[in-house]
Amino acid sequence: MSHIPAYKEVYSKLKEELKEGIYPAGSLLPTESELEKIFHVSRTTIRKAISILSLEGYVKTKQGYGTEVLNIFTVQKLNQITSITETLRQKGYTVKTKSMYIEKITAPESIMSIMEMHTPAPVYKVQRVQTADGVPIALMTNYVKCSYTPGLEHYIDGFTSFYSFLEKKYKIIFSNAVQYLSAVSANFTESQILEKPVGSPLLCSRRICYSGQDPFLYGITKLASDKYEYCVSLQNRP
């Protein structure tokens, strides 16, 4: 006899089916009464399972309408310089910055090398936690040359989309970027911030942005891998 609570079994099964695409994004889950018959459980059990799925961003319950299946993957195409915040907004998410910290530091040697700085100089370190519909989805750290963004420390909590802010406030032109993608495991701090178990898989994006020939910004982003994916367009063979 299973010792797993009934609502957890229902939650796990529905989550698996959502990930497999059995219920496509935009469709409705079966009604509560239908789910009662499918799983042979009470209405209370169904509602508890659905509430967890809703908190995790898999579904959204609308009174008088039903339980809508959300798009669990936000796809960012890599043929243009778009930010994660911009991509999420285009998919209809409400994006907010849960917390932000900006400090001026002397660039570490590793950052100097990446940003082609030949002598020690200050950079701004911008750390943010982004949420989509209230769910933490990204932990962001950006290093930007102070010469491009004087007074940036005065704009803590003054923006959500960093790229858009840099374009509007400092008139910076993003000419091109180089991006590296990898998979990493969430450490304790990351797991607490992104509300994932320690060791959970995360997408790690490292991007160098250029204005003309000058690498002025370096960003490292850790993303919840069950909420976000990248798309690369490929053409021809060498």
C-alpha positions as CSV (number, residue, x, y, z in Angstrom):
1,M,0.0,0.0,0.0
2,S,1.4,3.4,-1.0
3,H,2.3,5.8,1.7
4,I,2.4,8.8,-0.7
5,P,-0.5,11.2,-0.1
6,A,-3.2,11.0,-2.8
7,Y,-2.8,14.6,-3.8
8,K,0.9,14.1,-4.5
9,E,0.2,11.1,-6.7
10,V,-2.4,13.1,-8.7
11,Y,0.0,16.1,-8.9
12,S,2.9,13.9,-10.1
13,K,0.8,12.2,-12.7
14,L,-0.6,15.4,-14.1
15,K,2.8,17.1,-14.1
16,E,4.2,14.2,-16.1
17,E,1.4,14.4,-18.6
18,L,1.8,18.2,-18.9
19,K,5.5,17.8,-19.7
20,E,4.8,15.1,-22.2
21,G,2.3,17.4,-24.0
22,I,-0.7,15.3,-23.4
23,Y,-2.5,18.5,-22.4
24,P,-1.1,21.1,-24.8
25,A,-0.5,24.8,-23.9
26,G,-3.7,26.8,-24.2
27,S,-6.0,23.8,-23.7
28,L,-8.1,23.0,-20.6
29,L,-7.5,20.2,-18.1
30,P,-10.5,17.9,-17.5
31,T,-13.0,19.4,-15.1
32,E,-12.7,18.6,-11.4
33,S,-15.5,16.1,-11.6
34,E,-13.8,14.4,-14.5
35,L,-10.5,14.3,-12.7
36,E,-12.3,12.8,-9.6
37,K,-13.4,9.9,-11.8
38,I,-10.0,9.5,-13.6
39,F,-8.0,9.3,-10.3
40,H,-10.8,7.9,-8.0
41,V,-10.1,10.6,-5.4
42,S,-12.1,13.4,-3.7
43,R,-12.6,16.9,-5.0
44,T,-10.4,18.2,-2.2
45,T,-7.5,16.0,-3.4
46,I,-7.9,17.3,-6.9
47,R,-7.9,20.9,-5.9
48,K,-4.8,20.5,-3.7
49,A,-2.9,18.9,-6.6
50,I,-4.1,21.6,-9.0
51,S,-3.1,24.4,-6.6
52,I,0.5,23.0,-6.5
53,L,0.6,22.9,-10.3
54,S,-0.7,26.5,-10.4
55,L,2.0,27.7,-8.0
56,E,4.7,26.1,-10.2
57,G,3.4,27.8,-13.3
58,Y,2.0,24.8,-15.1
59,V,-1.6,25.8,-15.1
60,K,-3.8,28.8,-14.3
61,T,-7.4,28.4,-12.9
62,K,-9.9,30.9,-14.1
63,Q,-13.3,31.0,-12.3
64,G,-16.1,30.1,-14.7
65,Y,-13.7,29.1,-17.4
66,G,-11.6,26.1,-16.2
67,T,-8.0,25.2,-15.6
68,E,-5.8,26.4,-18.5
69,V,-2.6,24.7,-19.4
70,L,0.3,27.2,-19.6
71,N,3.3,27.2,-21.9
72,I,5.9,25.7,-19.5
73,F,8.8,26.4,-21.9
74,T,9.8,30.0,-22.9
75,V,11.9,29.8,-26.0
76,Q,14.5,32.4,-26.7
77,K,15.8,32.5,-30.2
78,L,19.5,33.1,-30.6
79,N,19.6,34.9,-33.9
80,Q,19.0,38.3,-32.3
81,I,20.2,40.1,-29.1
82,T,17.1,39.7,-26.9
83,S,17.0,39.6,-23.2
84,I,15.3,37.0,-21.0
85,T,13.0,39.6,-19.7
86,E,11.9,40.7,-23.2
87,T,11.4,37.1,-24.2
88,L,9.2,36.3,-21.2
89,R,7.1,39.4,-21.8
90,Q,6.6,38.4,-25.4
91,K,5.2,35.1,-24.2
92,G,2.7,37.0,-22.0
93,Y,4.3,36.6,-18.6
94,T,4.3,39.4,-16.0
95,V,8.0,39.9,-15.3
96,K,9.2,41.6,-12.1
97,T,12.6,42.0,-10.4
98,K,12.3,40.3,-7.0
99,S,15.5,41.8,-5.7
100,M,18.4,43.8,-7.1
101,Y,21.9,44.9,-5.9
102,I,24.3,47.2,-7.8
103,E,27.9,47.8,-6.7
104,K,31.0,49.3,-8.1
105,I,34.0,47.0,-7.9
106,T,37.5,46.7,-9.3
107,A,37.2,44.2,-12.2
108,P,38.6,40.7,-11.2
109,E,41.2,39.3,-13.5
110,S,38.8,36.9,-15.1
111,I,36.4,39.7,-16.0
112,M,39.2,41.9,-17.2
113,S,40.2,39.2,-19.6
114,I,36.7,38.6,-20.9
115,M,36.0,42.3,-21.4
116,E,39.5,43.0,-22.9
117,M,40.5,45.4,-20.1
118,H,44.3,45.8,-20.2
119,T,44.6,47.7,-16.9
120,P,42.5,47.4,-13.6
121,A,39.4,49.5,-13.8
122,P,36.1,49.7,-12.0
123,V,33.0,47.9,-13.3
124,Y,29.4,47.8,-12.1
125,K,28.3,44.4,-10.8
126,V,24.5,44.1,-11.2
127,Q,22.7,41.2,-9.5
128,R,19.0,40.5,-9.9
129,V,16.4,37.8,-9.4
130,Q,13.7,37.8,-12.0
131,T,10.2,36.3,-11.6
132,A,7.6,35.3,-14.2
133,D,4.1,35.5,-12.9
134,G,5.5,35.5,-9.4
135,V,7.7,32.4,-9.8
136,P,11.5,32.9,-9.6
137,I,12.9,31.9,-13.0
138,A,16.4,33.5,-13.3
139,L,19.4,34.5,-11.2
140,M,21.3,37.2,-13.1
141,T,24.8,38.7,-12.7
142,N,26.0,41.4,-15.1
143,Y,29.3,43.2,-15.3
144,V,29.3,46.4,-17.2
145,K,32.1,49.0,-17.8
146,C,31.6,52.1,-15.7
147,S,32.6,54.3,-18.6
148,Y,29.4,53.3,-20.4
149,T,27.1,53.7,-17.4
150,P,28.1,56.5,-15.0
151,G,25.9,56.7,-11.9
152,L,24.4,53.3,-12.4
153,E,24.4,52.6,-8.7
154,H,21.6,55.2,-8.3
155,Y,19.2,53.1,-10.3
156,I,18.7,50.1,-8.0
157,D,15.2,48.9,-8.5
158,G,14.9,51.4,-11.4
159,F,14.5,48.9,-14.2
160,T,13.3,45.4,-15.1
161,S,14.8,44.9,-18.5
162,F,18.5,45.8,-18.3
163,Y,19.1,45.9,-22.0
164,S,16.2,48.2,-22.6
165,F,17.3,50.4,-19.8
166,L,20.8,50.7,-21.1
167,E,19.5,51.6,-24.6
168,K,17.1,54.3,-23.3
169,K,19.1,55.8,-20.4
170,Y,22.7,55.5,-21.7
171,K,22.0,55.4,-25.5
172,I,24.1,52.2,-25.8
173,I,24.0,50.4,-29.1
174,F,24.2,46.6,-28.9
175,S,26.0,45.6,-32.1
176,N,26.7,41.9,-31.5
177,A,27.1,39.3,-28.8
178,V,28.8,36.0,-28.1
179,Q,26.9,33.5,-26.0
180,Y,27.9,30.2,-24.3
181,L,25.3,27.7,-22.9
182,S,25.9,24.9,-20.5
183,A,24.1,22.8,-17.9
184,V,24.9,23.2,-14.2
185,S,23.5,21.9,-10.9
186,A,21.9,24.3,-8.4
187,N,24.0,24.9,-5.4
188,F,22.4,25.7,-2.0
189,T,22.2,29.4,-2.5
190,E,20.8,29.0,-6.1
191,S,18.3,26.4,-4.9
192,Q,17.0,28.8,-2.2
193,I,16.6,31.7,-4.6
194,L,15.0,29.8,-7.5
195,E,13.0,27.5,-5.1
196,K,14.4,24.3,-6.6
197,P,16.0,21.3,-4.8
198,V,19.8,21.4,-4.4
199,G,21.3,19.7,-7.4
200,S,18.5,20.5,-9.7
201,P,19.5,21.1,-13.4
202,L,19.9,24.8,-14.4
203,L,20.6,26.4,-17.7
204,C,23.7,28.6,-17.5
205,S,24.0,31.3,-20.1
206,R,27.2,33.4,-20.4
207,R,27.0,36.3,-22.8
208,I,29.5,39.0,-23.9
209,C,27.8,42.0,-25.5
210,Y,29.7,44.4,-27.8
211,S,29.1,48.0,-28.8
212,G,31.1,48.3,-32.0
213,Q,34.3,46.3,-31.3
214,D,34.3,46.9,-27.5
215,P,33.0,44.2,-25.2
216,F,31.2,46.4,-22.6
217,L,29.0,43.9,-20.8
218,Y,29.4,40.4,-19.5
219,G,26.4,38.5,-18.1
220,I,25.9,35.2,-16.3
221,T,22.4,33.9,-15.9
222,K,21.2,30.8,-14.2
223,L,17.7,29.7,-15.3
224,A,15.2,27.1,-14.1
225,S,15.6,24.5,-16.9
226,D,12.0,23.3,-16.6
227,K,10.7,26.8,-17.5
228,Y,13.1,28.0,-20.3
229,E,14.8,26.8,-23.4
230,Y,16.9,28.3,-26.2
231,C,16.4,27.9,-30.0
232,V,19.2,28.1,-32.5
233,S,18.5,28.4,-36.2
234,L,20.9,26.4,-38.4
235,Q,21.4,26.6,-42.1
236,N,23.4,24.5,-44.6
237,R,26.5,22.4,-43.9
238,P,30.1,23.5,-44.2
